[in-house]
Amino acid sequence: MKYIVVAVLLACSVALGSAVLQCEHKKPDIPSDWIDMVDPCIRKMRGQIEEELKAAMQYMAMGAHFSKDTINRPGFAKMFFEAASEEREHAIKLIRYLLMRGELTSNVSELIKRNLMPKTTSWTSAVSALKDALNLETTVTKKIREVIKVCEDNPTNYNDYHLVDYLTGDFLDEQYHGQREIAGRVSTLEKLMEKHGALGEFLFDKKILDGAV
Amino acid sequence: MSVDRPHQLHVQVWRHRHRRGVPPAVRQPPLHPLLEYLLMSTHYANYEKNRPGFEKLFRGLSDDTWKDAIELIKYITTRGGEMNFGTSALGEEDADAPNFELYELQSIAKALDMEKKLAVEAIRIHSEATRKNSKFHDPEISYHLEHEFMPKQRDIIRKLAGYTTDLSSLLDGPDSSLSLFLFDDYLTKQ
């Protein structure tokens, strides 16, 4: 299957008689002064993209776990699969932001360096998964705060007002609202399960599935 | 009915790059097609490349692969199986560091390769489910592959193959730079 790529590479690099398949074109001469993001901040932002994708994969593992016939919690599965897609969207938002600021013109292939495979893939109960989710969100929030700190105050003395505003107003806002929602669910579910463990989780799952809680 | 069999389906989406024989220091972390397409799309969205059509094409492939992955996990669980994160079945990839910053025609060829690999793997699973393995016959999996997976895969492969034909002839012309601009513009409208 690699042959096609190899064939194209060859075709692109070798002149075939008089006809040349031209893949490479003149590099445009664009002034670069408008690109004003500084290195420590860019590095942090690139790292955050990985963080968000990692969270996405972790949520996907939660969705997979609650989909199993031996677990059978379609409400929680739905909730976690949706959370996975949301985290992926966050990563895409950060990528789009960097692109807007003139970044990511190189080393895109190295954007994802770590193994993003989820570490945990099974949970003893829905409550424990919800608690893990809350902790996961808290970690992401902390990391965003670290990005903000570095982009506001760094050795280059360049305060990236616009990015900091974007992360504070947009990302942190969503994080705090999300965390409150999960914390509320942990609370309700744990209270429900105090006397009626199995029934509590069963009912709560159906409520989530119907979008009622 | 075997509950193990559906596990194999995951390999269509969850490709894991094992690089046996390569020293650990230069071994690349695993990447999924989900993320590969995302990186290819990102490359075309930078201000230097500035090809919104190609960005849209790869972003669309990335979105579809993501949705398909979730659907596939759900399907595996409908068969009493469970998703196996972190295993590979598509074998070794090339030992070079993955590169997603390619010229236009190369990137389409790479996408075509990736999609063909998925199709080949699905065909392998299908043949095992239907006849190859005498102890195992699974009409439901063959139905699922025939009706859900294959038609989509056929269309994606055909579309990408068509693009490589067009681009190959366009880039062979007198003004390939203008051709690329027009082809990119065409892609934004797809």
Chai-1 contact restraints between the chains, C-beta under 6 A:
chainA,res_idxA,chainB,res_idxB,connection_type,confidence,min_distance_angstrom,max_distance_angstrom,comment,restraint_id
A,M1,B,D113,contact,1.0,0.0,6.0,A-B,restraint_1
A,M1,B,K116,contact,1.0,0.0,6.0,A-B,restraint_2
A,M1,B,K117,contact,1.0,0.0,6.0,A-B,restraint_3
A,I4,B,A109,contact,1.0,0.0,6.0,A-B,restraint_4
A,I4,B,D113,contact,1.0,0.0,6.0,A-B,restraint_5
A,V5,B,A109,contact,1.0,0.0,6.0,A-B,restraint_6
A,V5,B,K110,contact,1.0,0.0,6.0,A-B,restraint_7
A,V5,B,D113,contact,1.0,0.0,6.0,A-B,restraint_8
A,V8,B,L105,contact,1.0,0.0,6.0,A-B,restraint_9
A,V8,B,Q106,contact,1.0,0.0,6.0,A-B,restraint_10
A,V8,B,A109,contact,1.0,0.0,6.0,A-B,restraint_11
A,A19,B,D172,contact,1.0,0.0,6.0,A-B,restraint_12
A,L21,B,L171,contact,1.0,0.0,6.0,A-B,restraint_13
A,L21,B,D172,contact,1.0,0.0,6.0,A-B,restraint_14
A,Q22,B,L171,contact,1.0,0.0,6.0,A-B,restraint_15
A,Q22,B,S176,contact,1.0,0.0,6.0,A-B,restraint_16
A,C23,B,Y103,contact,1.0,0.0,6.0,A-B,restraint_17
A,C23,B,L105,contact,1.0,0.0,6.0,A-B,restraint_18
A,H25,B,S177,contact,1.0,0.0,6.0,A-B,restraint_19
A,A61,B,F85,contact,1.0,0.0,6.0,A-B,restraint_20
A,A64,B,I73,contact,1.0,0.0,6.0,A-B,restraint_21
A,A64,B,M83,contact,1.0,0.0,6.0,A-B,restraint_22
A,S67,B,K74,contact,1.0,0.0,6.0,A-B,restraint_23
A,S67,B,T77,contact,1.0,0.0,6.0,A-B,restraint_24
A,K68,B,T77,contact,1.0,0.0,6.0,A-B,restraint_25
A,K68,B,E82,contact,1.0,0.0,6.0,A-B,restraint_26
A,D69,B,G80,contact,1.0,0.0,6.0,A-B,restraint_27
A,F81,B,I70,contact,1.0,0.0,6.0,A-B,restraint_28
A,I95,B,T42,contact,1.0,0.0,6.0,A-B,restraint_29
A,L99,B,A45,contact,1.0,0.0,6.0,A-B,restraint_30
A,L99,B,N46,contact,1.0,0.0,6.0,A-B,restraint_31
A,G102,B,Y47,contact,1.0,0.0,6.0,A-B,restraint_32
A,L104,B,T42,contact,1.0,0.0,6.0,A-B,restraint_33
A,L104,B,N46,contact,1.0,0.0,6.0,A-B,restraint_34
A,T105,B,N46,contact,1.0,0.0,6.0,A-B,restraint_35
A,T105,B,E48,contact,1.0,0.0,6.0,A-B,restraint_36
A,V108,B,L39,contact,1.0,0.0,6.0,A-B,restraint_37
A,V108,B,T42,contact,1.0,0.0,6.0,A-B,restraint_38
A,V108,B,H43,contact,1.0,0.0,6.0,A-B,restraint_39
A,V108,B,F100,contact,1.0,0.0,6.0,A-B,restraint_40
A,V108,B,E101,contact,1.0,0.0,6.0,A-B,restraint_41
A,S109,B,P98,contact,1.0,0.0,6.0,A-B,restraint_42
A,S109,B,N99,contact,1.0,0.0,6.0,A-B,restraint_43
A,S109,B,F100,contact,1.0,0.0,6.0,A-B,restraint_44
A,S109,B,E101,contact,1.0,0.0,6.0,A-B,restraint_45
A,I112,B,L35,contact,1.0,0.0,6.0,A-B,restraint_46
A,R114,B,P29,contact,1.0,0.0,6.0,A-B,restraint_47
A,N115,B,P29,contact,1.0,0.0,6.0,A-B,restraint_48
A,N115,B,P30,contact,1.0,0.0,6.0,A-B,restraint_49
A,M117,B,F85,contact,1.0,0.0,6.0,A-B,restraint_50
A,M117,B,G86,contact,1.0,0.0,6.0,A-B,restraint_51
A,P118,B,F85,contact,1.0,0.0,6.0,A-B,restraint_52
A,T121,B,F85,contact,1.0,0.0,6.0,A-B,restraint_53
